[in-house]
Amino acid sequence: MNHRQTVQAVARRLPHLQRHTVAEVLEVAAEVWAAELAQRGGTVTVANLGRLYVEAQQMQVGGAVREKLKAQYGTVPATIRRLYYRFRPSNWLRDLIEEAYEQTQEE
């Protein structure tokens, strides 16, 4: 489901709101969430869906990565930062998805 489809679906369920209003709310929410996730330790919890967060890890540079960086940049740092973008679904969403997959397997 893309942005336009989301706006249409929400506008259908909330007929008192115009589509451009729904689109603006979604865009502002995305901006607020992005700003939160850009902060160290930032977490966004979406009701009934789950939690978004970013984990950072310092990794020692060695082996093939060291050789690639050395060939590309000439110097190699001792460590590099690796970012992991995570989503942890809520129990409700997890159950809903598992139920949907079970129904499609039965058919």
C-alpha positions as a LaTeX table, in Angstrom:
\begin{tabular}{lrrr}
\hline
Residue & $x$ (\AA) & $y$ (\AA) & $z$ (\AA) \\
\hline
Met1 & 0.00 & 0.00 & 0.00 \\
Asn2 & 1.55 & 3.30 & $-1.06$ \\
His3 & 0.91 & 6.85 & 0.19 \\
Arg4 & $-1.94$ & 7.58 & $-2.23$ \\
Gln5 & $-3.71$ & 4.31 & $-1.44$ \\
Thr6 & $-3.35$ & 4.96 & 2.29 \\
Val7 & $-4.82$ & 8.45 & 1.93 \\
Gln8 & $-7.78$ & 7.06 & $-0.03$ \\
Ala9 & $-8.43$ & 4.27 & 2.48 \\
Val10 & $-8.30$ & 6.61 & 5.48 \\
Ala11 & $-10.48$ & 9.22 & 3.73 \\
Arg12 & $-13.09$ & 6.53 & 3.02 \\
Arg13 & $-13.17$ & 5.50 & 6.69 \\
Leu14 & $-13.28$ & 9.12 & 7.89 \\
Pro15 & $-15.64$ & 10.82 & 5.41 \\
His16 & $-15.69$ & 14.07 & 7.40 \\
Leu17 & $-12.02$ & 14.62 & 6.43 \\
Gln18 & $-10.95$ & 15.66 & 2.96 \\
Arg19 & $-8.21$ & 13.72 & 1.20 \\
His20 & $-5.75$ & 16.60 & 1.26 \\
Thr21 & $-6.24$ & 16.88 & 5.04 \\
Val22 & $-5.56$ & 13.17 & 5.50 \\
Ala23 & $-2.49$ & 13.44 & 3.26 \\
Glu24 & $-1.18$ & 16.39 & 5.27 \\
Val25 & $-1.65$ & 14.55 & 8.57 \\
Leu26 & 0.21 & 11.50 & 7.23 \\
Glu27 & 3.05 & 13.66 & 5.90 \\
Val28 & 3.41 & 15.52 & 9.21 \\
Ala29 & 3.35 & 12.24 & 11.14 \\
Ala30 & 6.10 & 10.87 & 8.89 \\
Glu31 & 8.21 & 14.01 & 9.46 \\
Val32 & 7.76 & 13.78 & 13.25 \\
Trp33 & 8.60 & 10.07 & 13.25 \\
Ala34 & 11.66 & 10.60 & 11.04 \\
Ala35 & 12.96 & 13.31 & 13.38 \\
Glu36 & 12.49 & 10.98 & 16.37 \\
Leu37 & 14.21 & 8.05 & 14.65 \\
Ala38 & 17.15 & 10.28 & 13.65 \\
Gln39 & 17.90 & 10.87 & 17.34 \\
Arg40 & 20.10 & 8.44 & 19.21 \\
Gly41 & 17.83 & 5.98 & 21.02 \\
Gly42 & 14.74 & 7.32 & 19.24 \\
Thr43 & 11.73 & 5.03 & 19.12 \\
Val44 & 8.36 & 5.38 & 17.43 \\
Thr45 & 5.50 & 3.25 & 18.72 \\
Val46 & 2.45 & 3.09 & 16.47 \\
Ala47 & $-0.71$ & 1.96 & 18.27 \\
Asn48 & $-1.66$ & $-1.62$ & 17.39 \\
Leu49 & 1.15 & $-1.91$ & 14.83 \\
Gly50 & 4.42 & $-2.00$ & 16.68 \\
Arg51 & 7.65 & $-0.21$ & 17.35 \\
Leu52 & 10.21 & 1.31 & 14.97 \\
Tyr53 & 13.74 & 2.00 & 16.14 \\
Val54 & 17.35 & 2.21 & 14.97 \\
Glu55 & 20.26 & 0.35 & 16.55 \\
Ala56 & 23.86 & 1.44 & 16.02 \\
Gln57 & 26.83 & $-0.89$ & 16.32 \\
Gln58 & 30.55 & $-0.10$ & 16.22 \\
Met59 & 32.36 & $-2.79$ & 14.24 \\
Gln60 & 36.06 & $-3.52$ & 13.97 \\
Val61 & 37.28 & $-3.14$ & 10.40 \\
Gly62 & 39.07 & $-6.22$ & 9.15 \\
Gly63 & 39.45 & $-8.64$ & 6.28 \\
Ala64 & 37.75 & $-7.88$ & 2.99 \\
Val65 & 36.11 & $-4.72$ & 4.35 \\
Arg66 & 39.50 & $-3.32$ & 5.37 \\
Glu67 & 40.97 & $-4.06$ & 1.94 \\
Lys68 & 37.99 & $-2.50$ & 0.13 \\
Leu69 & 38.14 & 0.69 & 2.24 \\
Lys70 & 41.91 & 0.89 & 1.82 \\
Ala71 & 41.63 & 0.59 & $-1.96$ \\
Gln72 & 38.79 & 3.10 & $-2.12$ \\
Tyr73 & 39.93 & 5.77 & 0.37 \\
Gly74 & 43.58 & 5.04 & 1.13 \\
Thr75 & 43.09 & 5.10 & 4.90 \\
Val76 & 41.12 & 2.72 & 7.05 \\
Pro77 & 39.43 & 3.65 & 10.35 \\
Ala78 & 39.77 & 1.25 & 13.28 \\
Thr79 & 35.99 & 0.93 & 13.58 \\
Ile80 & 32.96 & 1.76 & 11.49 \\
Arg81 & 29.36 & 2.37 & 12.52 \\
Arg82 & 26.65 & 0.06 & 11.24 \\
Leu83 & 22.99 & 1.00 & 11.54 \\
Tyr84 & 20.17 & $-1.52$ & 11.86 \\
Tyr85 & 16.63 & $-0.35$ & 11.10 \\
Arg86 & 14.17 & $-2.40$ & 13.15 \\
Phe87 & 10.44 & $-2.95$ & 13.33 \\
Arg88 & 8.91 & $-5.04$ & 16.11 \\
Pro89 & 5.25 & $-5.83$ & 15.45 \\
Ser90 & 2.73 & $-5.75$ & 18.27 \\
Asn91 & 1.20 & $-9.02$ & 19.42 \\
Trp92 & $-2.11$ & $-7.98$ & 17.83 \\
Leu93 & $-0.48$ & $-7.40$ & 14.42 \\
Arg94 & 1.58 & $-10.57$ & 14.69 \\
Asp95 & $-1.56$ & $-12.63$ & 15.43 \\
Leu96 & $-3.48$ & $-10.95$ & 12.59 \\
Ile97 & $-0.73$ & $-11.69$ & 10.06 \\
Glu98 & $-0.24$ & $-15.27$ & 11.22 \\
Glu99 & $-4.00$ & $-15.89$ & 11.00 \\
Ala100 & $-4.12$ & $-14.47$ & 7.46 \\
Tyr101 & $-1.24$ & $-16.70$ & 6.35 \\
Glu102 & $-2.85$ & $-19.77$ & 7.93 \\
Gln103 & $-6.09$ & $-19.08$ & 6.04 \\
Thr104 & $-4.27$ & $-18.77$ & 2.70 \\
Gln105 & $-2.44$ & $-22.05$ & 3.30 \\
Glu106 & $-5.72$ & $-23.86$ & 3.98 \\
Glu107 & $-7.20$ & $-22.76$ & 0.65 \\
\hline
\end{tabular}
